[in-house]
C-alpha cells in the first residue's frame, strides 16, 4: 500500500485580501437598509456605499483591520452624514494598531470639511472656512473693538514647510463673524500629541490637518448640535494620546516623601505610595529610658510598620509611646 500525499492549499496574500474585502462588502450589503435609514436627507445610500468601497481600495491596510471595526466606522460616518473618502477632507477611515491587539482596528477621523459641515448644521452658522498662510503672504491680525484679519496670499508656494499661520472664520446668519488664528508652532504642538502624528493625513495632508485643528478650536466656541459636540469629543479621544491620570498620594506617602526631602516636586510625579522606597538608614539602639544613644537633632525613628505597605515611624528618634506614621497608622513598640 502506498501513502497518498494530500495537498493542502495555503491561501496567498492576494486571496486573503480578496476574501476580507468580500466579507466587508457582503456585510455592507446586508446593512444597507440600516445605513439608508441613518443617512441625512439628500445623501444617497448607493453613493455612500460606492464611496466606502473606494476608500477601501485607496487604503488596502483597512482590509487588514478587524472587519467589525470597519463596519462600525462606516456606520458612524453614515450617522454623521460624512463621506469617509479622505480626498474631500470630510472624513477618513484610519487603521490603528493597539498594543497587544492581534490585528489593527479601523476608526473614523473627521476632516476639516467634515467639521465645517457639522458647524453649519446648528442653523445659526451661515458659513465656516479656513485658510493657510505662507511665508511670502501679507498677513495681519488686529484685535480690538473690531477684530480683523487681512490676508493677501502670494500664491507662489504650497510647501507645508513654509506655513506660518492658519486661521478659521465662522459667519453667523445675523452677519457677525468670529475667527481663530494659530501659528505653525501651535499646530505642531497639537500634532505631537496625535496617535498618528507620523503617518496618515498628518504626513500626506499636513495643510488640511492644520486647517482642521484650527476649525475644531473655533467651532468649540460656536452653537452646535448635540451630534456635532459628541463627534468632536469622540474624534479628539481617538486622535490624541490621552494623558495618564496622576494617582492620589496618601497622607502616609506624603509624610514619607517629606521625611526623605523629596517635597512638592516628588508629589507631582506619578509615583504611588507603594513605589516610594525608604533608603535604609542605620538606627541607633535605644536605651532602657527610650532615648537613642547617638540621636541627632531632627533624626527620625524609621521603625517599619509590621502591617506592610512600607510605612515607617516618622516620630523623633527615641520617642515615647506607640510608633506612628503620619495620621494614618500606629502600632505598638516591640
C-alpha positions in Angstrom: 0.0 0.0 0.0 1.3 3.4 -0.9 0.6 6.5 1.0 -1.1 9.3 -0.9 0.0 12.8 0.0 -2.8 15.3 0.5 -2.1 18.7 -0.9 -3.0 21.5 1.5 -3.8 24.8 -0.1 -2.4 27.8 1.7 -4.2 31.0 0.7 -2.0 33.6 -0.8 -1.9 37.2 0.5 -4.0 38.3 -2.5 -6.6 35.6 -1.8 -6.7 36.6 1.9 -7.2 40.2 1.0 -9.9 39.4 -1.6 -11.7 37.2 1.0 -11.6 40.0 3.6 -12.9 42.6 1.1 -15.7 40.2 0.1 -16.8 39.8 3.7 -16.9 43.5 4.3 -18.8 44.2 1.1 -21.3 41.4 1.9 -21.8 43.0 5.4 -22.3 46.4 3.8 -25.0 45.0 1.5 -26.7 43.3 4.5 -26.7 46.5 6.5 -27.8 48.7 3.5 -31.3 49.4 4.9 -29.8 50.4 8.3 -27.3 52.7 6.6 -30.0 54.2 4.4 -32.2 55.0 7.5 -29.2 56.6 9.2 -28.0 58.9 6.4 -29.3 62.5 6.4 -31.7 63.7 3.9 -30.2 64.2 0.4 -27.5 61.6 0.8 -27.9 58.5 -1.3 -27.2 55.1 0.2 -25.9 53.8 -3.1 -23.4 56.7 -3.4 -22.3 56.3 0.2 -21.6 52.6 -0.4 -19.6 53.3 -3.5 -17.6 55.9 -1.6 -16.8 53.4 1.2 -15.6 50.8 -1.3 -13.4 53.4 -3.0 -11.9 54.3 0.5 -11.1 50.6 1.0 -9.4 50.5 -2.4 -7.3 53.6 -1.7 -6.1 52.3 1.6 -5.7 48.4 1.4 -4.4 48.4 5.0 -8.0 48.8 6.1 -8.6 45.2 4.8 -6.1 44.0 7.5 -8.3 45.6 10.2 -11.0 43.7 12.1 -14.0 43.6 9.8 -16.3 44.6 12.6 -14.3 47.8 13.3 -14.5 48.8 9.6 -18.3 48.3 9.6 -18.7 50.2 12.8 -16.7 53.1 11.4 -18.7 53.2 8.3 -22.0 53.3 10.3 -20.6 56.1 12.4 -19.7 58.1 9.2 -23.3 57.5 8.0 -24.8 58.7 11.2 -22.7 61.9 10.9 -23.5 62.2 7.2 -19.8 62.4 6.3 -18.4 60.5 3.3 -15.2 58.8 4.5 -13.3 59.4 1.3 -10.4 61.4 2.7 -10.0 63.0 -0.7 -12.6 65.7 0.0 -11.3 66.2 3.5 -14.6 65.3 5.2 -13.5 62.1 6.9 -11.0 59.3 6.8 -11.1 55.6 7.8 -7.7 55.1 9.6 -6.2 51.8 10.7 -4.8 51.9 14.2 -2.7 49.1 15.8 -3.3 48.9 19.5 -0.5 47.4 21.7 -1.2 43.7 22.2 -4.0 43.5 19.7 -3.7 40.8 17.0 -5.0 43.0 14.2 -5.4 46.7 13.7 -8.8 48.4 14.1 -10.4 50.9 11.8 -11.5 54.2 13.2 -13.2 57.2 11.7 -11.3 60.5 11.7 -13.1 63.7 10.9 -11.5 66.1 8.4 -11.7 69.9 8.1 -14.6 69.9 5.6 -16.4 67.5 8.0 -16.0 69.9 10.9 -17.2 72.8 8.7 -20.3 70.7 7.7 -21.1 69.9 11.4 -20.8 73.5 12.4 -23.3 74.7 9.7 -25.9 72.2 10.9 -26.7 74.2 14.0 -28.8 76.5 11.9 -27.1 79.6 13.4 -23.9 79.4 11.3 -24.1 80.6 7.7 -20.6 79.6 6.7 -17.3 78.4 8.1 -14.0 78.5 6.2 -10.3 78.3 6.9 -7.1 79.4 5.2 -3.4 78.6 5.4 -0.8 81.4 5.5 2.6 81.0 3.9 5.8 82.9 4.5 5.5 85.2 1.4 1.9 86.1 2.1 0.9 89.5 3.5 -0.9 88.7 6.8 -2.1 90.9 9.6 -4.3 90.3 12.6 -5.8 93.2 14.6 -7.6 92.6 17.9 -9.7 95.3 19.5 -13.3 96.6 19.5 -13.5 95.1 16.0 -11.2 92.2 15.4 -10.0 91.9 11.8 -7.8 89.7 9.6 -6.0 90.9 6.4 -4.6 88.2 4.2 -3.1 88.7 0.8 -1.7 85.4 -0.5 1.1 85.4 -3.0 0.0 82.1 -4.4 3.6 81.2 -5.2 4.1 78.2 -2.8 2.1 75.4 -1.2 5.1 73.8 0.6 3.9 72.8 4.1 7.3 73.8 5.5 6.6 77.4 4.5 3.3 77.6 6.5 3.4 80.3 9.2 -0.2 80.5 10.4 -3.6 79.0 10.0 -6.9 80.8 10.6 -10.6 79.8 10.6 -13.6 82.1 10.3 -17.3 81.5 11.2 -20.0 83.7 9.8 -23.3 83.8 11.7 -26.6 84.2 9.9 -27.0 87.7 11.5 -23.8 88.8 9.9 -21.5 88.6 12.9 -18.2 86.9 12.4 -15.8 85.1 14.8 -12.3 83.8 13.9 -9.4 81.8 15.4 -5.7 82.2 14.5 -3.0 79.7 15.2 0.7 79.7 14.5 2.5 76.7 12.9 4.2 76.1 16.3 0.7 75.9 17.8 -0.3 73.3 15.2 2.9 71.3 15.7 2.4 71.1 19.4 -1.1 69.6 18.9 0.2 67.3 16.2 2.9 66.0 18.6 0.1 64.6 20.8 -1.6 62.8 18.0 -1.5 59.0 17.8 -1.0 59.2 14.0 1.5 62.1 14.1 3.9 60.3 11.8 1.6 58.6 9.3 -1.7 59.1 7.6 -3.2 62.6 7.0 -0.7 64.4 9.2 2.0 63.3 6.7 0.1 63.2 3.4 -2.2 66.2 4.0 -0.5 68.4 6.6 -2.1 71.7 5.5 -5.6 70.1 5.7 -4.9 68.7 9.2 -3.6 72.2 10.2 -6.9 73.8 9.0 -8.9 71.1 10.7 -7.1 71.8 14.0 -7.9 75.5 13.8 -11.5 74.9 12.7 -12.0 72.5 15.6 -10.7 75.0 18.1 -13.0 77.7 16.6 -16.2 75.7 16.4 -15.9 74.7 20.1 -16.9 78.3 20.8 -20.0 78.2 18.4 -23.5 76.9 18.9 -23.5 73.3 17.9 -25.9 70.3 17.6 -25.6 67.5 20.2 -24.4 65.3 17.3 -21.6 67.7 16.5 -20.5 68.0 20.1 -20.4 64.2 20.5 -18.5 63.9 17.2 -15.8 66.4 18.4 -15.4 64.6 21.7 -15.1 61.1 20.0 -12.7 62.4 17.3 -10.4 64.0 19.9 -10.4 61.0 22.1 -9.4 58.8 19.1 -6.9 61.2 17.6 -4.9 62.2 20.6 -2.9 60.3 23.2 -4.9 60.6 26.4 -3.0 62.0 29.5 -2.3 59.5 32.2 -4.1 60.3 35.4 -1.9 61.0 38.3 -2.9 58.8 41.2 -3.8 60.4 44.5 -1.0 60.4 47.1 -2.0 59.2 50.6 -1.1 61.1 53.7 1.3 58.4 54.7 3.2 58.7 51.3 3.2 62.4 51.6 4.9 62.2 55.1 7.4 59.7 53.8 8.3 62.0 50.9 8.8 64.9 53.2 11.0 62.9 55.5 13.1 61.9 52.6 13.4 65.5 51.5 11.5 64.9 48.3 8.9 67.7 48.9 6.4 69.1 46.5 8.4 68.1 43.4 8.0 64.5 44.3 4.3 64.8 44.9 3.9 66.0 41.3 5.2 62.7 39.9 3.2 59.7 39.1 4.6 57.5 41.8 2.2 55.8 44.1 2.8 55.2 47.8 3.9 51.6 47.2 6.6 52.8 44.8 8.3 55.1 47.3 11.3 53.3 48.7 12.8 54.3 52.0 16.6 54.4 51.9 18.0 52.1 54.6 19.5 54.2 57.5 21.2 52.6 60.5 19.0 53.1 63.5 20.9 53.5 66.8 19.9 51.3 69.7 17.5 52.8 72.2 18.4 52.9 75.9 16.1 51.5 78.6 14.8 55.0 79.1 13.8 55.1 75.5 16.5 57.6 74.4 18.8 57.0 71.4 22.4 56.8 72.3 23.6 58.6 69.2 20.5 60.5 68.2 21.0 63.6 66.1 18.8 66.7 66.3 15.9 66.1 63.9 16.6 62.4 63.5 13.5 60.2 62.8 12.7 56.8 64.3 12.0 55.0 60.9 10.9 51.7 62.5 9.0 49.9 59.7 5.3 49.1 60.3 4.5 45.4 60.9 1.3 45.9 58.8 3.2 46.1 55.5 2.9 48.8 52.8 6.3 50.3 53.5 5.1 52.7 56.2 7.6 53.7 58.9 7.5 55.7 62.1 8.1 59.4 61.5 8.3 60.3 65.1 11.5 61.7 66.6 14.2 59.1 67.3 13.9 57.8 70.9 10.2 58.9 71.2 7.9 57.5 73.9 4.7 55.7 73.3 3.5 53.9 70.1 5.1 54.2 66.7 3.2 56.4 64.3 3.2 57.1 60.6 1.5 60.4 59.9 -2.1 60.4 60.8 -2.9 57.0 59.2 -1.3 54.3 61.1 0.0 53.4 64.6 1.5 50.3 66.1 2.9 49.3 69.5 6.6 49.4 70.3 8.2 45.9 70.3 
